[in-house]
Amino acid sequence: MKLMRSALASLLLLSATGVVAHEYEQGGLHIDHPWSRPAPPMAVNGSAYLVINNHGNTDDVLLSAESPVSERVEIHTHVMDGDMMKMRQLDNLPVPAGEAVTLAPGGHHLMLMGLKQAPKEGDRFPLTLNFEQVGEVEVEISVDATAPEPVKMAHDEGHHHH
């Protein structure tokens, strides 16, 4: 009976942290599902992705980020240079009021420069986002080989309403 109760408590704890660990609120900002792909064992750099929703009435700006898993974290984007896709470092990333900014493969992302250890599938690690208006937001990155499915809104079932 004690084992059953312990297993049930662990399962409830895991399911609760699974929901809570992927959404973060601070000020008017809502950070959704921070994640990273696993990196090869000798990888020097990695990347992290997330969605920043600004539900506030004031624009904000992602100024920087840091994590104990890397020497530094840089804000990057991809740009077309002729017929070549190139990565470029950004000084900051504006997050306009009432809008969402998606950091995803092939677009804006956070580069984990100088990895101290390569993130493996199933790992989790802390990341601090530094915003101009709301200050520091602590999130936990979930390492997953596949991109998370976008969250479907309950009212969006293929019907378009105005």
ABEGO torsion letter per residue (X at the ends): XAAAAAAAAAAAAAAAAAAAAABBBBEABBBBGBBBBBBBAABABBBBBBBBBBABABBBBBABBBBAABABBBBBBBBBBEABBBBBBBABBBBBBGBBBBBBBGBBBBBBBGBABBBBBGBBBBBBBBBAAAEBBBBBBBBBABBBBBBBBAABAGBBBX
